[in-house]
């Protein structure tokens, strides 16, 4: 094979290879049949990568595990008798132990107690950091699909309770590639038990994809249902808040309380709703995302009826759909309540602004009347000032006339002062007008 000469492309974006390789992360395992799978998913809230690394390093021969390796959020560890797959997600971490089915497990006979491989015994499982949200024992056989007594034999391990199941997928010949059966109940060991009867020609890759769909389906179902208790507890609080909002709206309409009191009450309600929204909006959004993945995994299973059983898709939708409807209704109810409070607050603010504008207009009218009165008073004062100035200046002119007469000039002081009055009035008026003009300028 000739070596290809690479093209000279523009400089790679910093995220090109990270985004490209994302499609290859978390690959499905290759599982040789018959197989026994122990699966545990734990909520990793307050659990760091260092905590999980420390726990993984307790396994034989895993002292070389590094934090850099775990930062990819996927790690597959191969042991002599089994495989351990570690996967970290945003809210949970998955531990999958794949091992060969013990020889003592014989189809048609009662299953013995199944346990994980020695290297990952019960003590190691018990010390996994986090809180268990899903635990499954999955047995995949490559026989039993054509056994008319398959249901009776399956109950030897799954129990006598009613089972759900379906035929899954299609082979090249148009036949299903496997049968799925489970009661989806938690046994005394804390595990759900799932049995898959695969066709003899099932490849390890197909077996890995089958297991991955089943395990993810149940995990995402549980993660979606985490929001149901939140929605139920929030329902009563929202009902109380809605009643309070109706009361405030009625008081707003009837004007029985001061606007300041109403605004304070509305602000208190708004704080409560915003707090609930900030606290729970992520949980509700995550529930919708998880539910979408559940529906996708059910679609990928391509179920067809298995005689005498309810299919997994029907069972899930009958139980999961009402729960998700409750969650979505609560989420919508919370958003609508916030909008209603916002509209009521807007109406109250509008009323307050109108009242404030009326007060401002009345105040402006009072100021206008006061300024007019002040102007008239100022005009009166100016007239009196001119008269007073004229009087004092005329008095000075009379003294000047008397002084001139005392010097020996023949002058009548009173006549001199009287003749000066028009000139003094004119000069005083012009002086005041000039002062006004300078102030205005």
C-alpha positions in Angstrom: 0.0 0.0 0.0 1.5 3.3 -1.1 1.9 6.0 1.5 -0.4 9.0 0.8 1.1 12.4 0.8 -0.8 14.6 3.2 -2.4 17.8 1.9 -1.4 21.1 3.3 -4.5 22.2 5.0 -5.1 25.4 6.9 -4.0 25.4 10.6 -6.3 23.1 12.7 -8.8 24.6 15.1 -7.8 24.0 18.7 -10.9 21.8 19.2 -10.9 19.9 15.8 -9.5 16.6 17.0 -11.3 16.7 20.4 -14.7 17.2 18.6 -13.8 14.7 15.9 -12.8 12.0 18.4 -16.0 12.6 20.5 -17.8 10.1 18.2 -15.4 7.4 19.1 -15.6 7.8 22.9 -17.5 5.3 25.0 -17.5 2.5 22.5 -19.6 -0.6 23.1 -17.7 -3.5 24.5 -17.0 -6.7 22.6 -18.7 -9.5 24.6 -18.2 -13.1 23.9 -21.2 -15.3 24.7 -22.4 -16.7 27.1 -21.6 -13.7 29.3 -22.4 -12.4 32.8 -22.4 -8.6 33.3 -22.5 -6.8 36.6 -23.4 -3.2 36.2 -23.5 -0.4 38.8 -24.3 3.3 38.2 -23.7 5.7 41.0 -24.6 9.4 41.5 -21.2 11.1 41.5 -22.3 14.3 43.2 -19.5 15.5 45.4 -17.3 12.7 44.0 -14.1 13.8 42.3 -11.9 12.1 39.7 -9.3 11.7 42.4 -11.8 9.8 44.6 -12.6 7.4 41.7 -8.9 7.1 40.7 -8.1 6.1 44.3 -10.8 3.5 44.2 -9.7 2.1 40.8 -6.1 1.8 42.0 -7.3 -0.7 44.6 -7.7 -3.2 41.8 -4.8 -5.6 41.3 -2.2 -4.3 38.8 -3.9 -0.8 38.5 -1.4 1.3 40.5 -0.4 2.8 37.2 -3.8 4.4 36.6 -3.4 8.2 36.2 -5.7 11.2 36.5 -4.9 12.1 32.8 -6.3 8.7 31.7 -9.5 9.3 33.6 -10.0 12.8 32.2 -11.2 11.2 29.0 -14.2 9.9 31.1 -13.8 6.4 29.7 -11.4 3.6 30.8 -11.4 -0.1 30.0 -9.3 -2.3 32.2 -8.6 -5.8 31.0 -8.1 -8.6 33.6 -7.4 -12.3 33.0 -11.0 -13.4 33.7 -13.0 -10.3 33.2 -13.2 -6.7 31.8 -14.0 -3.6 33.8 -15.3 -0.5 32.0 -15.4 2.8 33.9 -17.4 5.7 32.4 -18.0 9.1 34.0 -21.0 11.2 33.0 -22.1 14.6 34.2 -24.3 13.3 37.1 -23.4 9.6 37.4 -20.5 7.2 36.9 -21.0 3.7 35.4 -19.0 0.5 36.4 -19.5 -2.4 34.0 -17.9 -5.8 34.8 -18.0 -8.3 31.9 -17.1 -11.9 32.6 -17.7 -15.3 31.2 -20.8 -17.0 32.5 -19.9 -19.7 35.0 -20.0 -23.3 33.6 -22.5 -24.3 36.3 -25.2 -22.0 34.7 -27.1 -24.4 32.4 -30.1 -23.3 30.4 -33.2 -25.0 31.7 -31.9 -25.4 35.2 -32.1 -23.2 38.2 -29.3 -20.6 38.2 -26.8 -20.6 41.1 -26.0 -17.4 42.9 -24.0 -15.3 40.6 -21.1 -13.1 41.8 -18.6 -10.8 40.2 -15.0 -11.9 39.4 -12.6 -12.2 42.3 -10.6 -9.0 41.4 -13.8 -6.9 41.7 -15.5 -8.7 44.6 -18.4 -7.5 46.7 -16.2 -5.4 49.0 -14.8 -3.5 46.1 -18.2 -2.9 44.7 -19.5 -1.8 48.1 -16.8 0.8 48.4 -17.5 2.5 45.0 -17.6 6.3 45.7 -21.1 7.6 45.2 -24.7 6.5 45.7 -26.2 3.7 43.7 -29.0 4.7 41.3 -29.0 1.5 39.1 -27.6 -2.0 39.6 -28.2 -4.8 37.1 -27.2 -8.4 36.6 -27.4 -9.1 32.9 -27.0 -12.6 31.6 -26.7 -13.1 27.8 -27.0 -16.7 26.5 -26.8 -17.9 22.9 -29.5 -20.5 23.2 -33.1 -20.7 24.2 -34.7 -18.5 21.6 -36.5 -21.4 20.0 -37.3 -23.1 23.3 -41.1 -23.2 23.8 -40.5 -23.4 27.5 -38.3 -20.3 27.6 -40.6 -18.4 29.8 -40.8 -21.1 32.4 -37.0 -21.5 32.3 -36.4 -17.8 32.6 -38.5 -17.6 35.7 -36.0 -20.0 37.4 -33.7 -17.1 37.6 -35.9 -14.0 37.2 -38.5 -15.2 39.7 -42.3 -15.9 39.5 -43.4 -12.3 39.2 -44.8 -11.2 35.9 -42.2 -10.6 33.2 -41.8 -8.1 30.5 -39.9 -8.8 27.3 -39.7 -8.6 23.6 -38.0 -9.8 20.5 -35.3 -7.4 19.5 -33.8 -6.3 16.2 -33.6 -8.1 12.9 -31.0 -10.3 11.3 -30.2 -10.6 7.6 -32.9 -13.3 7.4 -35.5 -11.1 8.9 -35.7 -12.9 12.2 -35.0 -11.2 15.6 -31.5 -11.5 16.8 -32.4 -11.8 20.5 -35.1 -12.1 23.1 -35.2 -9.9 26.2 -36.9 -10.8 29.5 -36.9 -9.2 32.9 -39.2 -8.3 35.8 -37.4 -5.0 36.4 -37.5 -5.6 40.2 -34.7 -5.2 42.7 -33.7 -8.5 44.3 -32.4 -9.2 47.8 -28.8 -8.4 46.6 -29.9 -5.0 45.3 -29.7 -5.9 41.6 -32.2 -5.9 38.8 -32.0 -9.1 36.8 -32.2 -9.1 33.0 -32.0 -12.2 30.7 -31.1 -12.0 27.0 -31.4 -15.1 24.8 -29.4 -14.3 21.7 -29.1 -16.3 18.4 -26.1 -18.6 18.1 -24.6 -16.5 15.3 -24.6 -13.3 17.4 -21.2 -11.6 17.1 -19.3 -10.2 20.1 -19.8 -6.7 18.8 -23.6 -7.1 18.4 -23.7 -8.6 21.9 -21.9 -5.5 23.2 -24.4 -3.2 21.5 -27.4 -5.2 22.9 -25.9 -4.9 26.4 -25.2 -1.3 26.1 -28.7 -0.4 25.0 -30.3 -2.3 27.8 -28.0 -0.9 30.5 -28.3 2.7 29.2 -32.1 2.3 28.9 -32.5 1.5 32.6 -29.9 4.0 33.8 -31.4 7.0 31.9 -34.9 5.9 33.0 -33.8 6.2 36.6 -32.0 9.5 36.0 -35.1 10.9 34.3 -37.2 9.9 37.3 -35.0 11.8 39.8 -37.0 14.9 39.0 -40.4 13.2 39.9 -40.0 13.6 43.7 -38.9 17.2 43.1 -42.0 17.9 41.0 -44.3 16.4 43.6 -42.9 18.3 46.5 -42.9 21.5 44.5 -46.5 21.1 43.4 -48.0 22.0 46.8 -45.7 25.0 47.1 -46.7 26.3 43.7 -50.4 25.8 44.6 -49.9 28.0 47.7 -48.1 30.6 45.7 -50.8 30.7 43.1 -53.4 31.3 45.8 -51.4 34.2 47.2 -51.0 35.7 43.7 -54.8 35.5 43.2 -55.3 37.3 46.5 -52.8 40.0 45.6 -54.4 40.5 42.2 -57.8 40.9 43.8 -56.4 43.5 46.3 -54.8 45.2 43.4 -58.1 45.4 41.5 -60.1 46.6 44.5 -57.4 49.0 45.8 -57.8 47.8 49.4 -54.1 48.2 50.2 -51.4 50.8 49.5 -49.4 50.3 46.4 -46.2 49.9 48.5 -47.7 47.0 50.4 -48.8 45.3 47.2 -45.5 45.8 45.6 -43.7 44.3 48.6 -45.9 41.2 48.6 -45.4 40.7 44.9 -41.7 41.1 45.3 -41.7 38.4 48.0 -43.6 36.0 45.7 -41.2 36.8 42.8 -38.3 35.9 45.0 -39.8 32.6 46.0 -40.6 31.6 42.4 -37.1 32.7 41.1 -35.5 30.7 43.9 -37.4 27.6 42.9 -36.6 28.2 39.3 -32.9 28.5 39.9 -32.9 25.5 42.2 -34.9 23.1 40.0 -34.7 24.2 36.4 -31.6 22.2 35.7 -33.2 19.1 37.2 -36.3 19.4 35.0 -34.2 20.1 31.9 -32.0 17.1 32.6 -35.1 15.0 33.0 -36.3 15.9 29.5 -32.9 15.1 28.1 -32.7 11.7 29.8 -36.3 10.9 28.8 -35.4 11.6 25.2 -32.4 9.2 25.4 -34.7 6.5 26.9 -37.1 6.9 24.0 -34.2 6.7 21.6 -32.9 3.5 23.1 -36.3 1.9 23.0 -36.5 2.8 19.3 -33.1 1.3 18.7 -34.2 -2.0 20.2 -36.7 -2.4 17.4 -39.0 -4.5 19.5 -41.6 -7.0 18.3 -44.1 -8.8 20.6 -43.0 -11.8 22.6 -45.9 -14.2 23.2 -47.5 -13.6 26.6 -45.4 -10.5 27.6 -45.7 -6.8 27.6 -42.9 -5.2 25.6 -40.3 -3.1 27.3 -41.3 0.0 25.3 -45.0 -0.4 26.3 -44.1 -1.0 29.9 -41.7 1.9 30.1 -44.2 4.3 28.5 -47.0 3.2 30.7 -45.0 3.9 33.8 -42.6 6.6 32.6 -44.9 8.8 30.5 -47.1 9.9 33.4 -44.1 10.7 35.5 -42.6 12.8 32.8 -45.9 14.5 32.2 -46.0 15.4 35.9 -42.4 16.8 35.6 -43.1 18.8 32.4 -46.4 20.1 33.8 -44.6 21.3 37.0 -41.8 22.9 35.0 -44.4 24.7 32.8 -46.4 25.7 35.8 -43.4 27.2 37.4 -42.6 29.2 34.3 -46.2 30.4 33.9 -46.3 31.5 37.5 -43.2 33.6 37.0 -44.8 35.2 34.0 -48.1 35.9 35.9 -46.2 37.5 38.8 -44.2 39.6 36.3 -47.4 40.8 34.6 -49.0 41.7 37.9 -45.9 43.6 38.9 -45.9 45.5 35.6 -49.6 46.5 36.2 -48.8 47.7 39.7 -45.7 49.6 38.5 -47.8 51.2 35.8 -50.4 52.3 38.4 -47.7 53.7 40.7 -46.1 55.6 37.8 -49.5 57.1 36.8 -50.1 58.3 40.4 -46.5 59.6 40.6 -47.0 61.5 37.4 -50.2 63.0 38.7 -48.5 64.1 41.8 -45.7 65.6 39.8 -48.1 67.5 37.6 -49.9 68.9 40.7 -46.6 70.0 42.2 -45.6 71.6 38.9 -48.9 73.6 38.8 -48.2 74.7 42.4 -44.7 75.8 41.5 -46.0 77.7 38.4 -48.6 79.5 40.5 -45.9 80.3 43.1 -43.6 81.7 40.5 -46.3 83.9 39.1 -47.1 85.2 42.5 -43.4 85.7 43.2 -43.1 87.6 39.9 -45.9 90.0 40.8 -44.5 90.5 44.3 -41.1 91.1 42.7 -42.6 93.7 40.4 -44.3 95.4 43.3 -41.1 95.4 45.3 -39.2 96.8 42.4 -41.7 99.7 42.1 -41.3 100.4 45.8 -37.5 100.2 45.5 -37.5 102.7 42.7 -39.7 105.1 44.8 -37.4 104.6 47.8 -34.3 105.2 45.8 -35.8 108.3 44.3 -36.8 109.5 47.8 -33.4 109.1 49.2 -31.6 110.6 46.2 -34.0 113.6 46.2 -33.3 114.1 49.8 -29.6 114.2 49.0 -30.3 116.6 46.2 -32.1 118.9 48.7 -29.1 118.9 50.9 -26.9 119.6 47.9 -29.1 122.6 47.0 -28.9 123.9 50.6 -25.2 123.6 50.5 -24.9 125.5 47.2 -27.2 128.3 48.6 -25.0 128.5 51.7 -22.0 129.1 49.4 -23.7 132.3 48.3 -25.4 131.2 45.1 -28.9 132.3 44.5 -30.7 128.9 44.3 -33.9 127.5 45.7 -33.1 124.1 47.3 -36.7 122.8 47.2 -37.0 123.8 43.5 -33.7 122.2 42.7 -34.7 118.9 44.4 -38.1 119.0 42.7 -36.5 119.4 39.3 -34.2 116.4 39.9 -37.1 113.9 40.6 -37.8 113.0 37.0 -34.1 112.4 36.2 -33.6 110.3 39.4 -36.7 108.2 38.6 -35.5 107.6 35.0 -31.9 106.7 36.2 -33.2 104.3 38.9 -35.5 102.5 36.5 -32.8 102.1 33.9 -30.4 100.8 36.5 -32.8 98.1 37.6 -33.6 97.1 34.1 -29.8 96.8 33.3 -29.4 94.5 36.4 -32.3 92.3 35.2 -30.7 92.0 31.8 -27.3 91.0 33.2 -29.0 88.3 35.4 -31.0 86.9 32.4 -27.9 86.8 30.2 
